[in-house]
């Protein structure tokens, strides 16, 4: 019987690439995001391969999350894999110059949103004594860098939550995987720089960054590992990167 994956932030970047990768291995999909038109486009494309339904909500709003998940049709309520991918970086500034609205967006999306979605699905995984939760963290969750204090804090929280989930849920047959990407060329920097595409482009100049598909491949590897194997924590860099801000660029 085909498994079902629930993917947040599925309308672009790593979430979209993961939906594509899961469709290739025959996994049915619940794709979630805020852009309804984009969700419908993806559903139309991937429905040629697997069953796909969409949920249009903002992970930062717990009422929306609970309403959407509780409203799933009965045949879609057993979730085998949860990909907590939705998240964001807003701004790149010193703590003293930080924008409170940016801070709220990162804490609400990266931390509270992950918790809201997980909370709504975990009880059913416990009931079935099976499941796999993949949390998308970041190198920023392992090492803090200048002008990124709050973003790094939000991703350190993801790392801690992944560890806590593993301690609490392993006894119930639920696997937890934490994946921490380095520099991945997605809409990440466009969002961080508030839509400034030229500034975002410069982040990836002079080296070959990771692509969303590279992370999706790692996610597939983790969720298809044998039953007795848990890929607990995975840090992924492009070949040119050696640390959060150490990237060897070509002249």
Steps between C-alpha positions, in 0.01 A plus 500: 500500500631845410615724780382859548727799558393836642726784380486857629642783291441288190452780251869569435859408580571193710132427561417495130808291416407253774146467366646421157744246646229327704272479197780321315505227765122466506422681824160671519515866596331757717664823389458809714570869451363852488494541119181327392561546127845345528365206701245434227770509231711248690200278566416494130857406407567234764154341483620334180720280722339475845196613698535863609285730711572857608460689827510879486601643840766701681703290745529805725126488572418208730126524437557472125734205551261308724198575280680386184640178648183402685309556176700243304286230336503172694712322240771767539523509879780243536819699439814289465752780445492865612744744341518816711648720228306827528720777636674822414784743559410868522769762506873488562594752766661542839288431805484872583372585153264206461140546391251355749266405216781294347563333836132412539483355147799272565400382847136449398582315177814306582416399856133538588381393154706180517356427844140570397512263202687229690259517796203454266648183345701328773208353695389301195858377441512384862169320455642310201841454669670614180605815320795710396546872563765690307582848627687736268748690712809683369871539556375811686359262760846362567715815482395859560623765259517880520183691409292184519436460873124449490496284188776285653305484826190381317695223329677402823148457635424261212810300592391483864144405406633223275704363790203527735267332252744212465514455877121512535386314190751222428320282756187532283669377182538849351826595332635857515745642246658845521646629172721810505579642156779745429472740206206392283394712203124547551275799572659509848721803435230683304276478807786591735573815300132592470473435127834649390592240235829662404623492858377142536681394183835616639472250787559215253761660274842342452415144605256222428236501775278211597171471315167411657517159331819418693315539828197312366729209410628494858145503634407204278810317623399559862136395468575190291772366731436150641263477796787446745690809379438862604685783327490726805695808394641601162704812415532564126740752345580586141858395423623861520364563849687428823294695754196728524685797351810325362448442129790474256396696195667509161640834389 
